[in-house]
Amino acid sequence: MTQPHRVRVPAPAAPPLTGHLPFADAPGVPDPIEVTSRWLTRGGRPWFPVSGEFHYSRYPAREWEEELLKMKAGGVTVVASYVIWIHHEETEGRIRFDGDRDLRRFAELCARHGLDFVPRIGPWSHAEVRNGGLPDWVLARGCATRTDDPGYLALVRSWFAAIAEQLRGLDRASGGPIVAIQIENELYDRPGHLSTLKRTAQEAGLSAPLWTSTAWGGVQLPGDELLPLYGGYPEAFWTEADGGWPDTCRKHFFFTHQRDDEGIGADLRPTTVRGADPEALADRFPWATCELGGGMAVAYHRRPRVDTADVGALGLTKIGCGSVWQGYYMFHGGTNPAGESTTLQESHATGYPNDLPVLTYDFQAPLGEYGQVRPSYHELRLQHLLLADFGHLIAPLRSVLPERLPTGQDDRDSLRWAVRGDGTSGFLFVNNHQPHEPLPDHPDTSFTVDFADAPSLTLPSSPVTVPRGAYFCWPLRLDVAGLRLDWATAQPVCSIVDGDGRTVLVLAATDGIEPELALDAGTVAAVRTPPGSGEVTGSDGRVLVSGLRPGTDALVEVDTADGGRVALLVLDAATARTVHRGVAWGAERLVLCADGVVFDRDEARVHSAAAQPSFAVLPTPEQAPVAAGATVKESADGVLTRYTLLPDGEPGELRGKLPLTLVRPAGPAPEPATGQPDRASAPADAHYDTAAAVYRVDVPQALLDRAAGTLLRVHWTGDVARAYAGDSLVADQFFAGRGWDIGLDRLPADALREGGLLLRVLPLAPDARVHLPGRAAEAARTATVRHVEWITTRTWVTRVG
């Protein structure tokens, strides 16, 4: 039986409020940023930013530039970073902005590559850092932190002045990249202090068109002074070990107009705080986010595992809900710096409710602690390409929910969907995925969208099954260079002008749903499908294209009624997730590559662990790319041209196993310990000397000589593990059922040559109150390293000419 799914999209409401907020860009900038009550504009055009968090002080400065280029290639347009006070001034009076702490250089690199920058200046940042980022000596002063205590403000004034000096000349008035500045973080009940901090920062010389504040948990904001930013995570480390999947995470996989997430940071929020009504802000501020979960950290007591679909489904659902700023935390993982006096992680020892690893802050992010390109990076890039081309259309569209809504957060049977529309056109969003609790297939599904100012659309022409786990966006009356696409049962990815000068719209099919293209017959003169694929029929003033086999040859060519030419390329789901777009070899191109690709000054660099990496290109460059150290083989790949890199000389190994020696078996698991608020604490340092299994990993000299780009991947079980080179702790991990990556080029080569890499692994006590995903809890009771492999990712520089 066909399932009726219907929504009415009203005509645009009254225009959004403008000029009602005290945000102003620098005079004379060519692309002024403004904020309406419903969306942001830049240069007078709706602007849909995509921001990603990357903590410069948690990553080697020598690699910043390439990692920023990875973020840009992933569709990030705005880089956000906490400026973590304790990382810069652990010792009072010795403020460091050198090396990995060089804030100015980081901001300048953003500017060099066309990325906007948002410093989140605190002074309290949280970020799972010791004291929330406040140096120990600040706390020792005895003043009331995070208040208007004069003693505290005097210290903050000095700190903000140091930040301002580093960022001098990088504001918008000077042509710099700073588009926003965040004040404090997760401060719920002191709006007066937020106002004081903003004024203090301005007096220090900091300026930006936008001043922001986190707004989850019913934050009380000082009038209209700060733009509220929201968040949402697929999982949480800060809840109880035995609490199951939190409802505050579950709700993010439904389409709703509720912006707030009262769960984020709730473990640090006083229960006596009475928050503001977030709905009171909805009529004055657009729905902008800064902390959509790109992954999730692990605490000792709770170690959630976040999968690619969890990240992708949450991000796409938020666009359907009405987001006009996609902000991810974290987009790039990192490593805590070594402290001068103490370790710098959040811990029970510093009065926090969670014990975090000493070093790793990988966060399961799309780009990992060592720059690893993860599947979630490709998944999000697919959405960011959509926003790059169509975000200016989506941002002004209202989110409209269907007539039949899920009955509550436990409803796993109702299809979850929404439309963003303006009365004539829009985009349809569907999410049939959530973590932990699979959602069912939805057979015989079709949608009817009643537009106030245009005829209704019922799509597709025949009902389809929405598969379990699927999430997607379909266009409704999308104009493509003179062609009107009434609908497509495939997601728009991006457009490109090919070598023949025609516009090619790339779409991504969804596994399990046959692509159908419905073209407005009044905009079509002729349609040609690829040989042996596709059927063209006419119905109700439309030209329907069905029966396509998605792939690089699934190109539908259209002569438009106004004499133009358009092509629609329908890729299969897997291939669509390899699409990159950037300027390379003299023009803007699509580059389809399963590995990481960055674009930099007319060259493309491919980061690959494949023996013979390859990439497909549209439009084909006049000259084939060349790559140092490789012969480039050219071949056809559908309507694209594929280039395969054949390394010169004898092919070197890119992976292998390392010698592993058991030095000492594990003893009995340490007795569980607890901290406040009655949560399991990480084992004390002494246990690694007395109870841990000890393994030695020998790294051959040949591998040390080419350590750059090489990961050591440890396949292990246990509770917690630490890696030592000599006497130095160089990496650590809490077990959650996955392998443990360690960047070889981060390790001291001399110490490895002398004593190898020592891995110390503790077993988990059977009665430990620790949450681990799936079967990892049982495996964690045995401390063992099965094997250690090495994987090298090479960087191939491709140019033409």
C-alpha positions in Angstrom: 0.0 0.0 0.0 1.4 3.4 -1.0 2.4 5.4 2.0 1.0 9.0 1.8 3.5 11.7 2.6 2.3 15.2 2.2 3.4 18.7 3.0 2.2 22.2 2.2 4.9 24.8 1.5 3.5 28.3 2.1 4.3 31.4 0.2 7.3 33.3 1.6 6.4 35.0 4.9 7.2 38.6 5.6 10.7 39.5 4.7 13.2 38.8 7.4 14.2 41.4 9.9 17.2 43.4 8.9 19.2 46.0 10.7 17.8 45.0 14.0 21.1 43.5 15.3 24.2 45.4 16.3 26.5 43.6 13.9 28.4 45.6 11.3 31.2 44.7 8.9 34.1 47.0 8.4 33.3 50.0 6.2 34.2 49.7 2.6 34.8 45.9 2.4 33.7 44.5 -1.0 31.6 41.7 0.4 29.9 43.1 3.6 28.6 40.4 6.0 25.1 41.1 7.4 22.7 39.1 9.6 19.0 39.0 9.0 16.5 37.2 11.3 16.6 34.1 9.1 19.9 33.9 7.2 23.2 35.6 6.7 24.3 37.6 3.6 27.6 38.4 2.1 28.0 40.9 -0.6 24.2 41.2 -0.7 23.8 37.5 -1.5 22.5 34.8 0.9 25.6 33.2 2.5 25.7 29.6 3.8 29.0 29.2 5.7 30.6 25.8 6.5 32.9 25.9 9.4 35.2 23.3 10.8 37.1 23.2 14.1 40.9 22.7 14.0 43.0 23.4 17.0 46.3 24.7 15.7 48.0 24.2 19.1 47.1 20.5 19.0 48.9 20.0 15.6 52.4 20.4 14.3 52.9 23.8 12.7 54.9 22.4 9.8 51.8 20.5 8.6 49.2 23.3 9.1 49.1 24.4 5.5 48.4 21.0 3.9 45.8 20.2 6.6 44.0 23.5 5.9 44.0 22.7 2.2 42.5 19.3 3.0 39.8 21.1 5.0 39.2 23.5 2.1 39.0 20.6 -0.4 36.5 19.0 2.0 34.2 22.0 1.5 35.0 23.9 4.7 34.9 27.7 4.1 35.5 28.9 7.7 38.1 27.5 10.1 37.3 27.8 13.8 39.8 27.3 16.6 39.9 27.8 20.3 42.7 30.0 21.4 43.5 28.0 24.5 45.0 30.1 27.2 46.9 27.4 29.1 48.6 26.3 25.9 50.0 29.8 25.5 50.7 30.9 29.1 51.1 27.9 31.3 53.7 29.8 33.2 52.5 33.3 34.3 54.1 36.1 32.4 55.6 33.8 29.7 53.2 34.0 26.8 54.2 31.8 23.9 53.1 32.2 20.3 56.0 30.3 18.9 56.0 27.0 16.9 52.8 25.1 17.2 51.3 28.0 19.2 51.8 30.6 16.4 48.3 31.9 16.2 49.2 34.7 13.7 50.8 32.3 11.2 47.8 30.0 11.4 45.4 32.9 10.7 47.6 34.1 7.9 47.6 30.6 6.3 43.8 30.7 6.4 43.9 34.0 4.6 46.4 32.8 2.0 44.1 30.0 0.9 40.8 31.9 1.0 39.5 30.5 4.2 37.7 32.6 6.8 38.8 32.4 10.4 36.9 32.3 13.7 39.1 32.6 16.8 37.2 31.3 19.9 39.0 33.4 22.5 37.5 32.2 25.7 39.0 32.9 28.1 37.3 29.6 29.3 37.1 27.3 26.4 36.4 23.9 27.7 37.8 21.9 24.7 38.4 19.0 27.1 41.5 20.9 28.3 42.8 21.2 31.9 40.8 23.8 33.8 38.8 24.4 30.7 41.8 26.2 29.3 42.4 28.5 32.3 46.1 28.3 33.5 46.6 26.9 37.0 48.1 30.2 38.1 44.9 32.0 37.3 42.9 29.6 39.5 45.6 30.1 42.2 44.8 33.8 42.4 41.6 33.0 44.2 39.5 35.3 42.2 36.0 34.3 40.9 36.7 33.1 37.4 34.1 33.5 34.6 32.6 36.5 36.5 33.2 40.3 36.5 35.5 39.9 39.5 38.0 42.8 39.0 40.9 40.5 39.8 39.9 38.1 37.1 39.1 40.8 34.5 42.5 42.2 35.0 44.1 38.9 34.0 41.7 38.5 31.1 42.4 42.0 29.9 46.1 41.2 29.6 45.4 37.9 27.8 43.0 39.5 25.3 45.6 42.2 24.6 48.1 39.5 23.8 45.6 37.8 21.4 44.8 41.2 19.8 48.5 41.8 19.2 48.9 38.5 17.4 45.9 39.2 15.2 46.6 42.8 14.5 46.0 43.6 10.8 44.0 40.4 10.2 40.6 41.9 10.7 38.2 42.6 7.8 39.1 46.3 7.6 42.6 45.2 6.8 41.5 42.6 4.3 42.0 39.8 6.8 40.1 36.5 7.3 38.4 37.1 10.7 34.7 36.9 10.2 33.6 36.2 13.7 34.9 36.0 17.3 33.4 33.7 19.9 33.3 34.9 23.5 33.6 32.4 26.4 31.9 29.0 26.0 28.9 27.3 27.5 28.4 30.1 30.1 24.7 29.8 30.9 23.6 32.3 33.5 25.9 35.4 33.4 24.9 37.5 30.4 26.5 40.6 32.0 29.8 38.8 32.0 29.5 37.9 28.4 28.9 41.6 27.6 31.9 42.6 29.7 34.1 40.1 27.8 33.0 41.4 24.4 33.7 45.0 25.4 37.1 43.9 26.9 38.0 42.2 23.6 37.0 45.2 21.6 39.0 47.6 23.8 42.0 45.3 23.3 41.7 45.9 19.5 39.8 42.8 18.4 37.1 43.3 15.8 34.9 41.2 13.6 31.5 41.6 11.8 30.1 38.8 14.0 30.4 38.2 17.7 29.1 34.9 18.8 28.2 32.7 21.8 27.3 29.1 22.3 23.6 29.0 23.0 22.8 25.4 24.0 21.4 24.6 27.4 19.1 27.6 27.5 21.9 30.1 27.7 21.1 33.6 28.9 22.5 36.1 26.4 23.0 39.8 26.8 20.3 41.2 24.6 21.2 41.1 20.9 25.0 41.5 21.5 26.0 38.0 20.5 24.9 35.7 17.7 23.7 32.5 19.3 25.3 29.3 17.8 23.9 25.8 18.4 25.1 22.3 18.2 24.2 18.6 18.1 26.1 15.4 18.5 25.3 11.8 17.4 26.8 10.5 20.7 28.3 11.9 23.9 31.1 10.9 26.2 29.9 13.2 29.0 26.8 11.2 30.0 26.7 8.2 32.4 28.3 4.9 31.5 25.0 3.0 32.0 22.7 5.6 30.6 22.3 4.2 27.1 22.1 6.3 24.0 21.1 9.8 25.2 17.7 11.2 24.1 19.5 14.5 23.6 21.5 12.8 20.8 18.6 10.8 19.5 16.5 13.9 18.7 19.1 15.1 16.1 18.0 12.4 13.7 14.5 13.8 13.5 13.4 16.8 11.5 12.4 19.4 14.1 12.5 23.2 14.5 13.9 22.9 18.1 17.4 24.5 17.9 18.6 23.9 21.4 20.4 20.8 22.7 20.2 20.9 26.5 22.5 17.9 26.7 25.8 19.4 25.5 27.9 20.3 28.5 25.2 19.4 30.9 27.6 17.6 33.1 29.3 21.0 33.8 26.1 23.0 34.0 24.6 23.8 37.5 21.2 22.2 37.8 20.0 25.3 39.6 20.5 27.4 36.5 17.2 28.5 34.9 18.0 29.0 31.2 16.4 31.3 28.8 13.7 30.2 26.3 15.6 29.4 23.1 12.4 29.9 21.1 12.5 33.5 22.1 15.6 33.9 20.0 14.2 32.2 16.9 12.4 35.2 15.6 15.5 37.5 15.8 18.4 35.2 14.9 19.1 32.7 12.1 19.7 29.1 13.0 23.5 28.9 12.9 25.6 26.1 14.4 29.2 25.8 15.5 29.3 22.3 17.0 27.7 19.6 14.9 29.4 16.4 15.7 32.1 15.6 13.2 32.9 12.8 15.6 33.2 12.4 19.4 35.9 12.2 22.0 36.1 9.2 24.4 36.3 9.5 28.2 37.4 6.7 30.4 34.0 5.9 31.7 32.2 6.2 28.4 33.7 5.5 24.9 31.2 6.1 22.2 32.0 5.0 18.6 30.7 7.3 15.9 30.3 5.9 12.4 30.3 7.7 9.0 26.6 7.5 8.5 26.0 9.0 12.0 28.0 12.1 11.0 26.5 12.3 7.5 22.9 11.8 8.5 23.1 14.3 11.4 24.6 17.0 9.1 22.0 16.6 6.3 19.1 16.5 8.8 20.2 19.8 10.3 20.1 21.4 6.8 16.6 20.1 6.4 15.7 21.4 9.8 16.6 24.9 8.8 20.3 25.4 9.6 22.0 28.3 7.7 25.5 27.7 9.0 26.9 24.2 9.2 29.6 24.3 11.9 31.5 21.0 12.9 33.4 20.1 16.0 35.8 18.6 15.4 36.6 18.6 11.7 40.3 17.9 12.4 41.6 15.9 15.3 44.9 16.6 17.2 47.1 15.8 20.1 47.4 17.7 23.4 50.8 19.4 23.8 53.1 18.3 26.5 52.7 20.5 29.6 55.6 22.2 31.2 54.4 21.4 34.7 51.3 19.1 34.3 49.5 17.2 31.7 46.9 19.3 29.9 43.9 17.1 29.5 40.5 17.4 31.3 40.6 14.9 34.2 39.1 13.9 37.5 42.3 15.2 39.1 41.4 18.8 38.0 37.8 18.5 39.3 36.1 17.6 36.1 33.6 14.8 35.8 35.4 13.0 32.9 38.9 11.5 32.6 40.2 12.1 29.1 43.4 10.6 27.5 46.6 12.5 28.3 47.5 13.1 24.7 45.1 12.0 22.0 42.3 14.4 20.9 41.5 12.5 17.7 37.8 13.0 18.2 37.1 10.4 15.5 37.1 13.5 13.3 36.8 13.5 9.4 40.5 14.4 9.4 42.2 12.4 12.2 44.9 13.2 14.7 47.6 12.6 12.2 45.7 14.0 9.2 44.1 10.7 8.2 41.4 11.1 5.6 38.4 9.2 6.9 35.2 8.1 5.2 33.2 10.8 7.1 35.4 13.4 5.3 34.1 12.2 2.0 30.6 11.9 3.3 30.5 15.5 4.5 32.2 16.8 1.4 29.3 15.5 -0.7 27.0 17.8 1.4 29.4 20.7 1.3 29.6 20.6 -2.5 25.8 20.9 -2.5 26.0 24.0 -0.3 28.8 25.6 -2.3 26.6 25.6 -5.4 23.1 25.8 -4.0 23.5 27.2 -0.4 22.5 30.7 -1.6 19.2 29.1 -2.7 18.7 27.0 0.4 19.6 29.6 3.1 16.4 31.8 2.5 14.1 28.7 2.3 12.0 27.9 5.3 12.0 24.5 6.7 8.5 23.0 6.6 7.5 19.8 8.4 5.0 17.3 6.9 1.4 16.9 8.2 2.1 13.5 9.7 5.0 13.8 12.2 6.7 11.1 14.2 4.8 10.5 17.4 7.9 11.0 19.6 11.6 10.2 19.9 10.9 6.5 20.3 9.0 6.4 17.0 11.1 4.3 14.6 8.3 3.5 12.2 7.3 6.9 10.8 9.4 8.2 7.8 11.4 11.3 8.8 11.4 14.0 6.1 11.0 17.7 5.6 11.1 20.3 2.8 12.8 23.6 2.5 10.8 25.7 0.1 9.6 29.2 -0.8 6.1 28.5 -2.2 7.3 27.5 -5.7 10.5 25.4 -5.4 12.8 23.9 -2.8 14.6 20.8 -1.7 13.2 17.6 -0.1 15.2 16.0 2.7 14.8 12.4 4.0 16.7 10.7 6.9 16.2 7.0 7.5 19.3 6.5 9.7 20.1 6.8 13.3 22.9 5.2 15.5 22.4 2.1 17.5 18.8 1.5 16.6 18.3 0.7 12.8 15.3 2.2 11.1 13.2 0.0 8.8 12.7 0.1 5.0 9.8 2.3 3.9 8.3 0.6 0.9 5.8 2.1 -1.6 6.8 5.7 -0.7 6.0 8.8 -2.6 5.8 12.5 -1.7 3.3 15.2 -2.5 4.5 18.8 -2.0 1.7 21.4 -2.2 3.3 24.7 -3.1 1.3 27.8 -2.4 2.3 29.7 -5.6 2.9 26.8 -8.0 1.3 23.4 -8.9 1.8 20.5 -6.5 4.5 18.0 -7.2 4.0 14.3 -6.5 7.2 12.3 -6.8 8.5 10.0 -8.0 6.3 8.9 -10.8 6.0 5.5 -9.2 6.5 4.8 -5.5 9.9 3.6 -4.3 11.3 1.9 -1.2 13.4 4.2 1.0 16.0 1.8 2.3 17.1 1.5 5.9 20.1 3.7 6.5 19.4 6.1 3.6 19.5 9.9 3.9 19.3 12.2 1.0 18.2 15.5 -0.5 16.2 15.8 -3.7 15.7 19.0 -5.8 12.2 20.4 -6.4 11.9 22.8 -9.5 15.6 23.5 -9.7 16.8 25.7 -12.5 19.9 24.5 -14.3 21.2 26.9 -16.9 17.8 27.3 -18.6 16.6 23.7 -17.8 14.0 23.2 -15.1 14.5 20.0 -13.2 11.1 19.4 -11.5 12.5 16.7 -9.4 15.2 14.1 -9.3 15.4 11.0 -7.1 19.1 11.7 -6.8 20.9 14.3 -4.7 22.5 17.4 -6.4 26.2 17.4 -5.9 27.6 20.4 -7.9 27.8 21.8 -11.4 30.8 22.3 -13.7 31.3 23.7 -17.1 32.8 21.0 -19.3 35.1 21.3 -22.3 32.2 21.9 -24.7 31.0 24.9 -22.7 27.9 23.3 -21.4 26.8 23.1 -17.7 27.0 19.7 -16.2 24.9 19.1 -13.1 26.3 16.1 -11.1 23.9 14.1 -9.0 24.4 11.3 -6.6 22.1 8.3 -6.7 21.0 6.6 -3.4 21.7 2.9 -3.2 18.3 1.1 -3.5 16.5 3.9 -5.3 16.4 4.1 -9.1 17.3 7.5 -10.3 14.5 9.4 -12.1 14.8 12.8 -13.7 11.6 14.8 -14.3 12.3 17.7 -16.7 9.8 20.5 -17.3 8.8 19.9 -21.0 8.5 23.6 -21.6 12.3 24.0 -21.1 13.3 21.0 -23.2 13.9 20.8 -26.9 15.6 17.4 -27.0 16.9 14.7 -24.6 19.6 12.1 -25.3 20.4 9.3 -22.9 23.6 7.2 -22.8 23.8 4.2 -25.1 22.1 1.2 -23.5 20.9 3.1 -20.5 17.9 5.2 -19.8 14.3 5.6 -21.1 12.6 8.8 -22.1 8.9 9.2 -21.8 6.4 12.1 -21.6 3.8 12.7 -18.9 1.9 15.7 -17.5 4.0 18.3 -19.2 7.2 16.6 -18.2 9.9 14.6 -19.8 10.8 11.7 -17.6 14.2 10.0 -17.7 14.3 6.6 -16.0 16.1 3.3 -16.1 19.6 4.9 -15.8 22.5 2.9 -14.6 24.3 5.4 -12.4 28.0 5.8 -13.1 30.6 7.9 -14.8 28.9 7.2 -18.2 25.3 8.0 -17.0 25.2 11.4 -18.8 21.8 12.7 -20.0 22.3 15.4 -22.6 19.6 18.1 -22.9 19.1 20.8 -25.6 17.1 23.5 -23.8 14.2 25.3 -25.3 16.2 28.6 -25.3 19.0 27.1 -27.4 21.3 26.1 -24.6 22.9 22.8 -23.7 22.8 21.1 -20.3 24.0 17.7 -19.1 23.0 15.7 -16.1 25.6 13.2 -14.8 24.1 10.7 -12.4 26.9 8.9 -10.3 26.4 5.9 -8.2 26.5 6.5 -4.4 30.1 5.3 -3.9 31.5 7.2 -6.9 29.8 10.4 -5.8 31.7 10.3 -2.6 34.9 10.6 -4.5 34.0 13.9 -6.1 36.3 16.8 -5.4 36.0 20.2 -7.1 38.8 22.8 -7.4 41.0 24.8 -9.7 43.7 22.6 -11.2 45.7 22.7 -14.4 44.3 26.0 -15.6 40.5 25.6 -14.9 37.9 24.6 -12.4 37.5 20.8 -12.6 35.9 17.8 -11.0 38.5 15.3 -9.7 37.1 11.9 -8.7 39.5 10.2 -6.4 39.0 7.8 -3.5 42.0 9.3 -1.7 42.6 12.8 -0.4 43.1 15.6 -3.0 44.1 19.2 -2.3 44.2 22.1 -4.8 47.0 24.6 -4.5 48.1 27.2 -7.0 47.0 25.4 -10.1 48.3 22.0 -9.0 46.6 19.1 -7.4 48.2 16.9 -4.8 47.0 13.4 -4.2 47.5 11.8 -0.8 47.3 8.0 -1.3 48.4 4.7 0.2 47.5 2.9 -3.1 50.4 1.4 -5.1 49.0 3.0 -8.2 46.7 5.8 -7.3 44.3 7.2 -9.9 41.9 10.0 -10.4 39.3 10.9 -13.1 38.9 14.4 -14.4 36.2 16.6 -16.0 36.8 18.6 -18.1 39.8 16.9 -19.5 42.9 19.2 -19.5 44.5 20.0 -22.9 47.7 18.5 -21.6 47.8 15.4 -19.5 49.0 16.0 -15.9 52.5 14.9 -15.0 53.7 13.7 -11.7 57.3 13.6 -10.4 58.4 10.1 -9.9 55.6 8.5 -11.9 54.5 7.8 -15.4 50.9 8.9 -16.0 48.6 6.5 -17.9 45.5 7.9 -19.5 42.3 6.1 -20.1 38.6 6.7 -20.5 36.3 6.5 -17.5 32.8 7.1 -18.8 32.6 10.8 -19.8 35.7 11.6 -17.7 39.4 10.9 -18.3 41.2 8.8 -15.8 44.8 9.2 -14.9 46.7 6.4 -13.2 50.1 7.1 -11.6 52.6 4.3 -12.3 55.6 4.8 -9.9 59.0 4.9 -11.7 61.4 2.1 -10.9 60.8 -0.8 -8.5 57.5 -0.3 -6.7 58.2 0.3 -3.0 56.1 -1.3 -0.3 53.5 0.9 1.2 52.5 -1.3 4.1 53.7 -4.2 6.1 54.0 -5.7 9.6 56.6 -4.7 12.2 58.5 -7.1 14.5 56.6 -7.4 17.8 58.0 -8.9 21.0 56.1 -9.6 24.2 58.3 -8.3 27.0 56.0 -9.0 29.9 52.4 -10.3 30.0 49.7 -8.4 31.8 49.0 -8.8 35.5 45.6 -8.7 37.1 43.5 -5.7 36.1 43.7 -2.7 38.4 40.9 -2.3 40.9 38.4 0.1 39.5 38.6 3.7 40.9 36.1 6.4 40.8 36.1 10.2 40.8 33.4 12.8 40.9 30.5 12.5 40.2 31.0 8.8 41.0 32.3 8.0 37.5 35.1 5.5 36.7 38.6 7.0 36.7 41.4 6.1 34.4 44.0 3.8 36.0 46.8 5.6 37.8 50.2 6.0 36.2 51.8 3.4 38.5 49.7 0.6 37.0 51.4 0.9 33.7 54.6 -0.2 35.4 53.1 -3.0 37.5 50.1 -4.5 35.7 50.4 -3.7 32.0 51.4 -6.1 29.3 54.5 -4.7 27.7 55.3 -5.1 24.0 58.3 -3.9 22.0 57.9 -2.8 18.4 61.1 -2.6 16.4 61.0 0.0 13.6 63.6 -0.7 10.8 66.0 2.1 9.9 64.7 2.1 6.3 61.2 3.0 7.6 62.6 5.7 10.0 64.4 7.3 7.0 61.0 7.9 5.3 58.8 8.4 8.3 56.7 11.2 6.8 53.3 10.1 6.0 53.7 6.7 7.8 51.2 5.5 10.4 51.8 2.7 12.8 48.4 0.9 13.2 48.2 -1.1 16.4 45.7 -3.9 16.5 45.0 -4.5 20.1 42.5 -5.3 22.9 42.5 -4.1 26.5 41.3 -1.2 28.6 43.9 1.6 28.0 47.3 1.7 26.3 50.3 4.0 26.2 53.2 4.2 23.9 56.7 5.2 25.0 59.8 6.1 23.1 62.6 6.0 25.7 61.1 7.6 28.8 58.7 9.8 26.8 55.0 9.2 26.6 54.3 9.7 22.8 50.8 8.4 22.3 47.8 6.9 24.2 44.4 5.4 23.7 41.3 4.3 25.5 40.0 1.1 23.8 36.7 1.3 21.9 37.1 -1.6 19.5 39.1 0.1 16.8 42.7 0.1 15.8 45.1 2.7 17.3 47.0 4.9 14.9 50.4 6.5 15.8 52.1 8.9 13.4 55.7 7.7 12.9 57.1 11.1 12.1 55.9 12.4 15.5 58.2 10.0 17.3 61.9 10.6 18.3 63.9 8.5 15.8 66.9 8.2 18.1 64.9 6.7 20.9 63.2 4.3 18.5 66.6 3.1 17.2 67.9 2.5 20.7 64.9 0.9 22.4 62.1 0.5 20.0 58.5 1.6 20.7 57.2 0.2 24.0 53.4 -0.4 24.2 52.0 -0.8 27.7 48.4 -2.2 27.8 46.2 -2.7 30.8 43.2 -5.1 30.9 39.8 -3.9 32.0 38.4 -5.1 35.3 35.3 -7.2 34.9 33.3 -5.0 37.4 34.5 -1.6 35.9 31.7 0.8 35.3 32.8 1.6 31.8 30.7 1.8 28.6 32.2 0.4 25.5 30.4 -0.2 22.2 29.3 -3.6 20.9 31.6 -6.5 21.8 34.5 -4.2 22.7 33.6 -4.6 26.5 34.4 -8.3 26.4 37.5 -7.9 24.3 38.8 -5.1 26.7 39.3 -7.6 29.5 42.3 -9.1 27.7 45.4 -6.9 27.3 47.1 -8.0 24.1 48.6 -6.6 21.0 47.9 -8.9 18.0 50.1 -7.2 15.5 51.4 -3.7 14.4 51.3 -2.7 10.8 52.8 0.3 9.0 51.0 2.2 6.3 52.6 4.9 4.2 50.6 7.6 2.4 52.5 9.2 -0.4 51.9 12.7 -1.7 51.8 13.0 -5.5 52.2 16.5 -7.0 50.5 16.7 -10.4 50.9 19.6 -12.8 50.5 20.3 -16.5 53.1 21.7 -18.9 
